[in-house]
């Protein structure tokens, strides 16, 4: 089941996200995030009229995706950045694609023109997901992140709605 996320989902989302914060380089945050911080982020995203969607499996949050403002300047107002995270127990089950389909559908109903996905590289699974959905690679920044005592590249993929 895919549904809209609310601040009440914050504890589940924090649990999913913190796994990646503490164990991977796919997010550049380095400290675990509290449920209160996640609830604040959900309110910020949805308060800006952007979607935050949740995938549930057996009554449990199995993943989430959301869109946030790409940049603060007015001319960027039709562009968003997308993020998707799947509970480690539910990866490789198609949930990422389901979430992205729901997210993109909501964005198409609004004023969004371009969706941009940033991917810490290497990440074959995320690249494959984005490209399967029609995103194309538009940028590659070398060694822009530093986590776990190593430099990390970031690629950007975009889709025009």
C-alpha positions in Angstrom: 0.0 0.0 0.0 1.2 3.5 -0.9 -0.1 6.5 1.1 0.8 10.0 2.0 3.2 10.3 4.9 2.5 12.3 8.1 4.6 13.4 11.1 3.2 10.4 12.9 5.4 8.2 10.6 8.5 10.0 11.9 9.8 7.2 14.2 9.5 4.6 11.5 11.1 6.8 8.9 14.0 7.8 11.3 14.7 4.1 11.9 14.9 3.4 8.1 16.9 6.5 7.4 19.3 6.1 10.3 20.4 2.7 9.0 21.7 4.4 5.9 23.2 7.4 7.9 25.2 5.1 10.1 26.0 2.3 7.7 26.3 3.7 4.2 27.5 6.6 2.1 24.2 7.0 0.2 23.3 9.9 2.5 25.9 12.4 3.5 24.5 12.9 7.0 26.8 11.4 9.6 24.8 11.6 12.8 21.5 9.7 13.5 18.4 11.8 13.1 15.7 12.0 15.7 12.0 11.3 15.0 11.3 15.0 15.9 13.7 16.1 13.2 12.1 13.8 10.7 8.6 15.1 11.7 9.9 18.6 11.1 11.2 17.6 7.7 7.8 16.1 6.8 6.0 19.2 7.8 8.4 21.4 5.8 8.0 19.2 2.6 4.2 18.9 2.8 3.9 22.5 3.9 5.6 23.5 0.7 2.9 21.6 -1.2 5.3 18.8 -2.1 4.6 15.0 -1.7 6.0 12.7 0.9 4.8 9.1 0.2 5.0 5.9 2.3 5.0 2.3 1.3 3.5 -0.1 3.8 3.9 -3.8 4.0 1.9 -5.7 6.6 1.1 -2.5 8.5 4.7 -1.5 8.7 6.5 1.4 6.9 8.7 -0.4 4.4 10.0 2.8 2.6 9.4 6.3 1.8 10.0 8.9 -0.9 9.6 12.7 -1.1 10.4 15.7 -3.1 12.0 18.8 -1.8 12.9 22.2 -3.3 15.9 22.0 -5.6 17.2 25.5 -4.7 15.8 28.5 -2.8 15.9 31.0 -5.7 12.5 31.8 -7.3 13.6 30.7 -10.8 14.1 27.1 -9.5 10.5 26.9 -8.3 9.5 24.3 -10.8 12.3 21.9 -10.1 12.5 19.5 -7.1 15.0 17.0 -5.8 13.7 13.5 -5.1 14.8 11.1 -2.3 13.8 7.5 -1.7 14.8 5.1 1.1 13.7 1.5 1.6 13.9 -0.4 4.9 16.9 -2.8 4.6 14.6 -5.8 5.1 12.5 -4.8 2.0 15.1 -3.9 -0.6 15.0 -5.5 -4.1 11.2 -6.1 -3.9 10.1 -3.3 -6.3 9.2 -0.9 -3.5 11.5 1.8 -4.7 9.8 1.8 -8.1 6.3 1.8 -6.5 7.3 4.8 -4.4 8.8 6.7 -7.3 5.7 6.0 -9.5 3.5 7.5 -6.7 5.8 10.4 -6.1 6.1 11.3 -9.8 2.3 11.0 -10.3 1.7 13.5 -7.5 4.4 15.8 -8.9 2.8 15.6 -12.4 -0.4 16.9 -10.9 1.3 20.0 -9.6 3.6 22.6 -11.1 6.8 20.5 -11.1 8.7 20.6 -14.4 11.9 18.7 -13.5 12.8 16.1 -10.9 16.4 15.7 -10.0 17.8 12.7 -8.2 21.3 12.8 -6.6 23.1 9.5 -6.2 26.2 8.9 -4.2 28.4 6.7 -6.4 28.9 3.9 -7.0 25.3 2.7 -6.5 24.2 0.4 -9.3 20.8 -0.3 -7.9 19.8 3.4 -7.6 21.2 4.2 -11.0 19.2 1.3 -12.5 16.0 2.4 -10.8 16.3 6.0 -12.0 17.1 5.1 -15.5 14.3 2.5 -15.7 11.9 5.3 -14.7 13.2 7.6 -17.5 15.7 9.7 -15.6 19.0 10.5 -17.5 22.4 11.3 -16.1 23.1 15.0 -16.4 26.1 15.6 -14.0 28.9 13.9 -12.2 30.8 15.6 -9.4 34.0 13.9 -8.3 35.0 13.6 -4.6 32.4 16.1 -3.3 31.6 14.1 -0.2 33.8 12.7 2.5 32.4 9.9 4.7 33.8 6.8 6.3 37.3 8.1 5.6 36.9 8.2 1.8 35.9 10.6 -0.9 32.6 10.0 -2.6 31.4 11.1 -6.1 27.8 12.2 -6.7 25.9 11.9 -9.9 22.7 13.7 -10.8 19.9 12.2 -12.9 16.8 14.2 -14.0 13.5 13.6 -15.6 11.3 16.3 -17.3 7.7 15.7 -16.5 
